[in-house]
Structure formats: structure tokens, C-alpha cells
Amino acid sequence: MVNVCTNISCQLLGGEELLAHAESTLGISAGGTTPDGLFTIEDVECIAACTEAPACQINYRYFHRVTNDDFDEVVAEIRSGKRSDIPPHGTLGLVRQQLVGDQIANITPPEQQTEPAWYAARNAAVNAGSES
């Protein structure tokens, strides 16, 4: 999922142009999905990166001060499988927070922190997908 912010900060610094470029690069309009199913693009409101505009998210990974060349590079890296830090399209929509017992959102003192339950679940889902 490619979310391109076009809210005021991003708009003033090129968000609309970045969206147009992303649509052109991917060959789809906002709301569409590429024929290979690898990318869906959305024109979104604020993604809370106003000081780093223009910004976008790809599968909820932030990209700041994005130029057209930056966008093209990330797309090429995803297509070639070189971006292991970005989970496959659709993965995050399948991961739900599951907490057990007294583990309420992993609210524990810092010295007791371990890998949060939601992060472990996401990693397990991503790893399970890479094994198939």
C-alpha cells in the first residue's frame, strides 16, 4: 500500500506532484492496484510527518522528503526484492494484536520490556509468508 500525503504541509512542498508522479510510475490512479497486485496507491490526509514533507508510507513504513527519484528507487527495490524492511503488500492488514493474560498492550516498566506482543506477531506473520 502506497499512501502519498497531500495534506497542507505535504501539498505545499510537492505532495500533489509526488502523487501524480507515483500514479505515472505505477501506471494506476489513486485507489487503484497494479496488475501484478504489488502496489495499491492512495491519496491520503495527514500521515503525521508534516516537518518532513513531502512524505509517503509504503506498507506503513515512512519515507520523508521524498523526491520523484527517491520514489522510483524504492519502487524498483521493492519490485526486485531488495527491500526486506518493507513487508509484502497486504501483510499488515492480516496481523491483529493478540494479547494474553495480564499483558495489556505490553505496558511494563522499561527494565522489563521485551519484544512487544504486536511486533512478535507481525514478525511471525512476515516470516511465515517468506517461507512459502
URMO-V633896 format. One record per backbone hydrogen bond with DSSP energy under -1.0 kcal/mol. CO is the residue of the C=O (numbers start at 0). NH is the residue of the N-H. E is the energy in kcal/mol with one decimal. If there is no record, write none. Layout:
BEGIN
co/nh/e
CO/NH/E
CO/NH/E
END
This chain:
BEGIN
co/nh/e
0/58/-2.8
1/41/-2.7
2/56/-2.4
3/43/-2.4
6/10/-3.7
7/11/-2.6
9/14/-3.6
10/13/-1.3
13/17/-2.6
14/18/-2.5
15/19/-2.3
16/20/-2.4
17/21/-2.9
18/22/-2.7
19/23/-2.1
20/24/-3.2
21/25/-2.7
22/26/-1.4
22/27/-1.4
28/31/-2.5
31/40/-2.0
33/36/-2.4
38/33/-3.0
39/1/-3.8
40/30/-3.9
41/3/-2.7
43/5/-2.3
48/51/-2.0
51/64/-3.1
53/65/-2.5
54/4/-1.9
55/62/-2.4
56/2/-3.1
57/60/-1.2
60/57/-2.3
62/55/-2.1
66/70/-2.4
67/71/-2.5
68/72/-2.3
69/73/-2.3
70/74/-2.5
71/75/-2.4
72/76/-2.4
73/77/-2.5
74/78/-2.7
75/79/-1.9
76/81/-2.5
77/80/-1.1
82/85/-1.3
87/90/-2.2
90/93/-1.7
99/102/-2.0
101/103/-1.6
102/104/-1.1
103/106/-1.5
105/107/-1.2
108/111/-2.2
109/112/-1.4
115/119/-2.5
116/120/-2.4
117/121/-2.1
118/122/-2.7
119/123/-2.4
120/124/-2.2
121/125/-2.7
122/126/-2.9
123/127/-2.4
124/128/-2.0
125/129/-1.5
END
